[in-house]
Amino acid sequence: MEYIIRFSVNLFDLGMFWYYLNSFKKMKSTPKILFVMYIMAMAAIWSGINALNYPFLNLLTLVSVLLVTSLFFESTIGSRLVNVAVFVGVGMIIEPVGLILLHTMNYVTEADGV
């Protein structure tokens, strides 16, 4: 069950990144089904890496997936790097807000023994 939640959250994150890029950049001519399959595969791979519980590897995977995703859009390499850095940076700033929300909702994981 926890893997499904991770997959859903990662799919949401990748969807947000796609929306972010699509707002500012023109998408290259790619069949939509290919792009959807790519996003699903990347979310699954990222979820597998999340399950390993290595934060540095998780961050490296996130940046790699976002950089490859940015290749679907017309842009320079500098612009791609800035877009990824901004997206990851905003995510790191907002993450403590999510932690506070989880604590206010009294969320308990299986690892906590409940």
C-alpha positions in Angstrom: 0.0 0.0 0.0 2.8 2.4 0.8 4.3 1.8 -2.6 1.0 2.8 -4.3 1.0 6.0 -2.2 4.6 6.8 -3.2 3.8 6.1 -6.8 0.8 8.4 -6.7 2.7 11.2 -5.1 5.6 10.8 -7.6 3.1 10.8 -10.4 1.6 14.0 -9.1 5.0 15.6 -8.8 5.9 14.7 -12.3 2.6 16.0 -13.5 3.2 19.3 -11.7 6.6 19.5 -13.3 5.1 18.8 -16.7 2.5 21.5 -16.1 5.2 23.9 -15.0 7.3 23.3 -18.1 4.3 23.3 -20.4 3.4 26.8 -19.1 6.7 28.3 -20.2 8.0 26.0 -22.9 6.8 24.5 -26.1 6.6 20.7 -26.0 8.4 18.9 -28.8 6.3 16.8 -31.2 6.0 13.5 -29.2 3.1 11.0 -29.3 1.1 11.6 -26.2 0.9 7.8 -25.4 4.7 7.7 -25.4 5.0 10.6 -23.1 2.3 9.1 -20.7 4.1 5.8 -20.7 7.4 7.6 -19.9 5.9 9.5 -17.0 4.4 6.3 -15.6 7.7 4.4 -15.9 9.7 7.3 -14.3 7.2 7.5 -11.4 7.5 3.7 -10.9 11.3 3.8 -10.9 11.4 6.8 -8.6 9.0 5.0 -6.2 11.4 2.1 -6.1 14.3 4.4 -5.3 12.2 6.0 -2.6 11.6 2.6 -1.0 15.4 2.2 -0.5 15.4 5.2 2.0 18.6 6.8 0.8 17.9 10.5 0.7 20.9 11.4 -1.5 20.0 8.7 -4.1 16.4 9.9 -4.0 17.5 13.5 -4.8 19.8 12.3 -7.5 17.0 10.2 -9.1 14.6 13.2 -8.8 17.0 15.5 -10.6 17.8 12.9 -13.3 14.1 12.2 -14.0 13.3 15.9 -14.2 16.3 16.6 -16.5 15.2 13.8 -18.8 11.6 15.0 -18.7 12.8 18.5 -19.7 14.2 17.0 -22.9 10.6 16.7 -24.1 10.4 20.5 -24.3 12.3 23.0 -26.5 14.8 24.7 -24.4 18.5 25.4 -23.9 20.5 23.3 -21.4 20.9 26.3 -19.1 17.2 26.9 -19.1 16.6 23.2 -18.3 19.0 23.3 -15.4 17.4 26.4 -14.0 13.9 25.0 -14.3 14.9 21.8 -12.5 16.7 23.8 -9.8 13.7 26.0 -9.2 11.3 23.1 -9.1 13.4 21.1 -6.7 14.2 24.2 -4.5 10.5 25.1 -4.2 9.8 21.5 -3.3 12.4 21.5 -0.5 11.0 24.7 0.9 7.4 23.4 0.8 8.2 19.9 2.3 8.2 21.1 5.9 4.7 22.4 5.4 3.6 18.8 4.5 5.3 17.4 7.6 3.4 19.9 9.8 0.1 18.9 8.1 0.9 15.2 8.6 1.5 15.8 12.3 -1.7 17.8 12.7 -3.6 15.0 11.1 -1.9 12.5 13.5 -0.6 10.4 10.6 1.2 7.3 11.7 3.2 4.9 9.4 3.4 1.2 9.7 7.1 1.6 10.7 5.9 3.4 13.9 4.4 0.2 15.1 0.7 0.9 14.8 
